[in-house]
């Protein structure tokens, strides 16, 4: 089965730059309109992450898999790395960070947003991208409410809007419906299994655990989104 390198953050020549980030070209006109709508409503919508390549996601994964970056439980509380089994480490990583090669951020269709105007009033605040920031009394409460009200009629959606037992809810993570659908249609378990068996996964820590649990990981963390 042939591997589509664009799907896994291994090629980016097809993407276009907009506002300091790479995006799928199909999404850019809708991005412009959506950001302008937010500005009209008093929200200074700002993307703080969009396209991420395979190597960048691999670094995130390996740092977490070796205890060099904090793992969180489902309530965003730090976990004690030394007490976890290898399978528990993999599950903890996947709860908040995608498997390299299967992050939606590889497509240029997904991006993370904040309200930059709020940060101007709170210059010392360090964004964490955790659910409480977008909930009642959170620093981005107004943005969270605005997204709830405006996403249904927009060209965007939140793939992790609900806790479906896989990736934790991410109120900040938006996806362009039309362009992301193109990539989603290429995913299947057979294809997933082919990709993670390839040589460019040889430097991924705990890859054997991933391969041994491939079907569960695909169903729970890759294909399991709020559509």
C-alpha angles and dihedrals in degrees: 000000000000117000118230103218093196088064093059105044092259095116130035106168090108093059127089130218119246125166093345096311137089117244139173103267092233090064100051101082089050091047091055092050093045094050091048091051090052091050091052088054094050098261119124095209112200130177112223095179134021127142115027122182125225094258093053091050090045090056091051091049097046093047090054094042092055098043095253092118126043119261118215133209122226091278092054092254120141117259125218101246096200092060096055128095118228090257091051090050091053091048092048092051093048092051089069108010129048124237107263108263092028103063114121085223088072089071102059087233098098132063141169119237140202135173103255092193090065091054091053087062091044104039094165094055117112113211112232102177096226126143096251091064090065097040131082111311091009120130091250096040092125091051091049090053092045091052092049089054099041109033096074092063095039134085088250137077140181110249090194100041093127135037103252093168095267125068111018117250112280113193090181097054114095129181131198105237101212100043097039090051089064091058095041091059091061094060123097133146091251090054092044091053092049092052098048089049091059125104097252088072093061091096094051111108114236091013090146090060089050092051093047090053098035099130094048092046092050094048096041104036109018109034096028106095138136100258 
